[in-house]
Amino acid sequence: MTPFQWIAITFIICAACYELVNIRQQRAVRLLALFRGIIWFAAALAILFPNQIGRLATMVGIGRGADVILYSFVLIFMATTFYFYSRYLRLQRQITDVVRYLAIQEAARGGDEPTLEEQS
């Protein structure tokens, strides 16, 4: 094993232990933690057996193993970006609904109570 493999595998083992602690303390959603564990396991396999990634690349018609990893990360990044953008839009809609509700409630009360700016 190369020095990089030793360092990377040590890091992955630490990350996996952190995931286990989070699962035991119920901080993480179990399904998401399982997904992250699978990613860490796949990374460990890719680091320990780099020739297998090259074989996978030739099986799917890509020249090098590094390209398979790069293309995979680009696809994962795009999917994650779209997911978080949709969550952002949903959050904006929820904030708009709450502000609209509060404005209607304030108008229904007649606006007699001082606002936060008037109180300070």
Backbone as CSV, one residue per row, in Angstrom:
resi,resn,N_x,N_y,N_z,CA_x,CA_y,CA_z,C_x,C_y,C_z
1,MET,0.843,-1.186,0.000,0.000,0.000,0.000,0.883,1.242,0.000
2,THR,0.420,2.246,-0.718,1.161,3.497,-0.806,0.854,4.366,0.411
3,PRO,1.694,5.382,0.664,1.402,6.290,1.780,0.041,6.996,1.627
4,PHE,-0.315,7.331,0.391,-1.624,7.953,0.178,-2.744,7.027,0.613
5,GLN,-2.633,5.762,0.260,-3.673,4.804,0.636,-3.794,4.691,2.156
6,TRP,-2.674,4.682,2.852,-2.715,4.623,4.319,-3.423,5.851,4.893
7,ILE,-3.063,7.010,4.402,-3.659,8.257,4.907,-5.144,8.307,4.580
8,ALA,-5.492,7.993,3.344,-6.887,8.073,2.919,-7.762,7.054,3.651
9,ILE,-7.278,5.849,3.808,-8.056,4.827,4.508,-8.220,5.203,5.984
10,THR,-7.180,5.777,6.591,-7.295,6.245,7.977,-8.374,7.318,8.080
11,PHE,-8.386,8.252,7.143,-9.406,9.298,7.130,-10.804,8.697,6.963
12,ILE,-10.940,7.743,6.071,-12.245,7.125,5.825,-12.719,6.353,7.062
13,ILE,-11.817,5.685,7.734,-12.198,4.975,8.954,-12.683,5.964,10.015
14,CYS,-12.002,7.093,10.148,-12.441,8.126,11.100,-13.816,8.670,10.716
15,ALA,-14.028,8.912,9.436,-15.328,9.421,8.977,-16.431,8.391,9.225
16,ALA,-16.135,7.130,8.999,-17.126,6.072,9.239,-17.452,5.969,10.730
17,CYS,-16.445,6.099,11.586,-16.693,6.080,13.035,-17.562,7.270,13.441
18,TYR,-17.315,8.421,12.865,-18.137,9.602,13.143,-19.586,9.347,12.731
19,GLU,-19.778,8.714,11.585,-21.130,8.375,11.129,-21.809,7.429,12.113
20,LEU,-21.061,6.442,12.604,-21.632,5.506,13.571,-22.045,6.211,14.865
21,VAL,-21.226,7.149,15.319,-21.565,7.900,16.527,-22.830,8.713,16.295
22,ASN,-22.946,9.346,15.130,-24.146,10.127,14.814,-25.390,9.244,14.766
23,ILE,-25.257,8.056,14.221,-26.405,7.145,14.148,-26.812,6.733,15.560
24,ARG,-25.845,6.411,16.394,-26.154,5.970,17.754,-26.768,7.091,18.590
25,GLN,-26.357,8.321,18.340,-26.902,9.446,19.099,-28.154,10.014,18.449
26,GLN,-28.618,9.365,17.388,-29.858,9.737,16.697,-29.807,11.156,16.128
27,ARG,-28.629,11.680,15.861,-28.526,13.004,15.255,-28.810,12.952,13.762
28,ALA,-28.438,11.887,13.168,-28.573,11.784,11.718,-29.777,10.916,11.374
29,VAL,-30.400,11.239,10.294,-31.467,10.393,9.784,-30.813,9.102,9.308
30,ARG,-31.376,7.994,9.697,-30.727,6.704,9.439,-30.526,6.420,7.951
31,LEU,-31.493,6.752,7.130,-31.357,6.464,5.701,-30.247,7.313,5.088
32,LEU,-30.181,8.577,5.477,-29.124,9.448,4.975,-27.763,8.976,5.471
33,ALA,-27.698,8.543,6.716,-26.440,8.032,7.256,-26.015,6.756,6.532
34,LEU,-26.977,5.925,6.191,-26.671,4.710,5.433,-26.118,5.073,4.051
35,PHE,-26.719,6.062,3.412,-26.238,6.505,2.103,-24.801,7.023,2.204
36,ARG,-24.540,7.834,3.227,-23.176,8.349,3.400,-22.206,7.215,3.687
37,GLY,-22.651,6.215,4.451,-21.793,5.068,4.719,-21.444,4.301,3.452
38,ILE,-22.416,4.170,2.569,-22.156,3.489,1.289,-21.146,4.277,0.466
39,ILE,-21.265,5.605,0.483,-20.311,6.448,-0.256,-18.901,6.271,0.310
40,TRP,-18.777,6.297,1.643,-17.458,6.103,2.252,-16.891,4.725,1.918
41,PHE,-17.746,3.705,1.936,-17.302,2.356,1.611,-16.823,2.275,0.155
42,ALA,-17.573,2.898,-0.757,-17.171,2.908,-2.168,-15.846,3.645,-2.353
43,ALA,-15.669,4.741,-1.612,-14.399,5.476,-1.699,-13.238,4.616,-1.208
44,ALA,-13.465,3.889,-0.125,-12.413,3.009,0.395,-12.056,1.929,-0.620
45,LEU,-13.068,1.343,-1.248,-12.797,0.321,-2.266,-12.027,0.904,-3.449
46,ALA,-12.404,2.117,-3.874,-11.713,2.747,-5.000,-10.262,3.051,-4.654
47,ILE,-10.008,3.406,-3.404,-8.632,3.706,-2.999,-7.822,2.429,-2.838
48,LEU,-8.436,1.402,-2.282,-7.707,0.153,-2.072,-7.474,-0.626,-3.366
49,PHE,-8.430,-0.543,-4.293,-8.336,-1.308,-5.545,-8.488,-0.383,-6.755
50,PRO,-7.498,0.473,-7.021,-7.628,1.426,-8.136,-7.698,0.746,-9.509
51,ASN,-7.128,-0.438,-9.648,-7.187,-1.131,-10.944,-8.615,-1.538,-11.297
52,GLN,-9.424,-1.832,-10.289,-10.817,-2.217,-10.542,-11.623,-1.048,-11.111
53,ILE,-11.287,0.160,-10.708,-11.961,1.342,-11.266,-11.618,1.473,-12.746
54,GLY,-10.360,1.163,-13.102,-9.968,1.170,-14.511,-10.725,0.135,-15.317
55,ARG,-10.931,-1.029,-14.737,-11.698,-2.074,-15.424,-13.156,-1.656,-15.590
56,LEU,-13.707,-1.036,-14.552,-15.077,-0.531,-14.645,-15.185,0.512,-15.754
57,ALA,-14.158,1.351,-15.867,-14.170,2.389,-16.903,-14.194,1.764,-18.297
58,THR,-13.388,0.766,-18.521,-13.378,0.139,-19.850,-14.678,-0.615,-20.117
59,MET,-15.308,-1.154,-19.052,-16.579,-1.859,-19.248,-17.685,-0.902,-19.702
60,VAL,-17.672,0.326,-19.202,-18.718,1.282,-19.578,-18.307,2.166,-20.743
61,GLY,-17.116,1.934,-21.297,-16.705,2.650,-22.493,-15.998,3.967,-22.234
62,ILE,-15.406,4.126,-21.053,-14.648,5.333,-20.717,-13.190,4.926,-20.611
63,GLY,-12.302,5.812,-21.053,-10.887,5.473,-21.150,-10.184,5.192,-19.837
64,ARG,-10.368,6.056,-18.841,-9.599,5.915,-17.608,-10.516,5.868,-16.396
65,GLY,-10.008,5.268,-15.314,-10.762,5.193,-14.076,-10.992,6.560,-13.453
66,ALA,-10.009,7.449,-13.590,-10.155,8.801,-13.039,-11.306,9.540,-13.722
67,ASP,-11.503,9.269,-15.009,-12.615,9.910,-15.722,-13.961,9.421,-15.214
68,VAL,-14.056,8.135,-14.881,-15.305,7.595,-14.321,-15.645,8.316,-13.024
69,ILE,-14.640,8.498,-12.180,-14.859,9.177,-10.904,-15.244,10.635,-11.144
70,LEU,-14.573,11.303,-12.063,-14.893,12.697,-12.370,-16.314,12.829,-12.907
71,TYR,-16.699,11.996,-13.845,-18.056,12.062,-14.402,-19.106,11.770,-13.330
72,SER,-18.801,10.819,-12.463,-19.736,10.498,-11.377,-19.929,11.696,-10.459
73,PHE,-18.841,12.361,-10.104,-18.954,13.521,-9.225,-19.677,14.675,-9.896
74,VAL,-19.482,14.855,-11.189,-20.208,15.911,-11.894,-21.708,15.626,-11.858
75,LEU,-22.097,14.398,-12.118,-23.519,14.044,-12.078,-24.104,14.193,-10.674
76,ILE,-23.359,13.746,-9.672,-23.827,13.876,-8.293,-23.933,15.347,-7.908
77,PHE,-22.966,16.157,-8.328,-23.014,17.590,-8.027,-24.234,18.244,-8.660
78,MET,-24.503,17.905,-9.906,-25.673,18.491,-10.575,-26.965,18.073,-9.878
79,ALA,-27.100,16.815,-9.523,-28.309,16.347,-8.841,-28.461,17.035,-7.488
80,THR,-27.374,17.176,-6.760,-27.418,17.848,-5.462,-27.789,19.314,-5.618
81,THR,-27.245,19.966,-6.629,-27.564,21.375,-6.868,-29.039,21.549,-7.172
82,PHE,-29.592,20.721,-8.024,-31.018,20.817,-8.339,-31.879,20.543,-7.114
83,TYR,-31.474,19.575,-6.304,-32.227,19.245,-5.095,-32.252,20.433,-4.133
84,PHE,-31.085,21.016,-3.860,-31.039,22.128,-2.914,-31.697,23.385,-3.474
85,TYR,-31.656,23.583,-4.774,-32.355,24.726,-5.360,-33.861,24.577,-5.188
86,SER,-34.378,23.378,-5.375,-35.814,23.174,-5.175,-36.185,23.354,-3.703
87,ARG,-35.319,22.922,-2.788,-35.572,23.148,-1.356,-35.542,24.628,-1.029
88,TYR,-34.640,25.360,-1.646,-34.553,26.802,-1.440,-35.836,27.488,-1.908
89,LEU,-36.329,27.116,-3.077,-37.570,27.706,-3.580,-38.751,27.383,-2.674
90,ARG,-38.813,26.151,-2.185,-39.892,25.767,-1.277,-39.815,26.568,0.021
91,LEU,-38.621,26.777,0.532,-38.442,27.561,1.747,-38.862,29.011,1.524
92,GLN,-38.543,29.565,0.366,-38.961,30.928,0.057,-40.484,31.040,0.021
93,ARG,-41.137,30.053,-0.562,-42.600,30.061,-0.591,-43.181,29.968,0.816
94,GLN,-42.590,29.152,1.656,-43.073,29.025,3.029,-42.890,30.331,3.800
95,ILE,-41.771,30.982,3.622,-41.543,32.262,4.284,-42.552,33.289,3.802
96,THR,-42.828,33.308,2.501,-43.827,34.231,1.961,-45.193,33.956,2.571
97,ASP,-45.565,32.700,2.707,-46.855,32.351,3.306,-46.946,32.808,4.759
98,VAL,-45.871,32.625,5.521,-45.872,33.043,6.925,-45.974,34.559,7.033
99,VAL,-45.219,35.279,6.236,-45.272,36.736,6.276,-46.645,37.231,5.849
100,ARG,-47.210,36.612,4.836,-48.557,36.991,4.393,-49.575,36.751,5.508
101,TYR,-49.488,35.611,6.175,-50.398,35.297,7.283,-50.259,36.323,8.412
102,LEU,-49.014,36.636,8.772,-48.793,37.611,9.843,-49.306,38.997,9.465
103,ALA,-49.133,39.377,8.208,-49.632,40.681,7.761,-51.155,40.726,7.825
104,ILE,-51.804,39.659,7.446,-53.272,39.612,7.512,-53.732,39.658,8.964
105,GLN,-53.056,38.944,9.845,-53.413,38.970,11.269,-53.221,40.358,11.863
106,GLU,-52.148,41.015,11.483,-51.880,42.373,11.963,-52.949,43.335,11.462
107,ALA,-53.343,43.196,10.214,-54.376,44.069,9.653,-55.725,43.808,10.313
108,ALA,-56.020,42.548,10.644,-57.286,42.210,11.281,-57.379,42.781,12.699
109,ARG,-56.236,42.885,13.389,-56.220,43.458,14.738,-56.322,44.972,14.697
110,GLY,-56.117,45.552,13.580,-56.208,46.999,13.439,-54.874,47.693,13.571
111,GLY,-53.838,46.958,13.825,-52.516,47.564,13.889,-52.328,48.476,15.080
112,ASP,-53.044,48.251,16.217,-52.939,49.105,17.381,-51.653,48.881,18.161
113,GLU,-51.150,47.677,18.155,-49.950,47.369,18.928,-48.728,47.925,18.202
114,PRO,-47.746,48.410,18.986,-46.541,48.957,18.346,-45.708,47.850,17.689
115,THR,-45.080,48.172,16.600,-44.222,47.228,15.912,-42.883,47.140,16.637
116,LEU,-42.030,46.239,16.192,-40.709,46.088,16.813,-39.876,47.353,16.684
117,GLU,-39.961,48.034,15.547,-39.186,49.261,15.350,-39.679,50.359,16.290
118,GLU,-40.979,50.435,16.520,-41.531,51.471,17.393,-41.196,51.198,18.846
119,GLN,-41.015,49.940,19.226,-40.727,49.595,20.619,-39.300,49.965,21.005
120,SER,-38.371,49.925,20.065,-36.968,50.179,20.407,-36.579,51.620,20.308
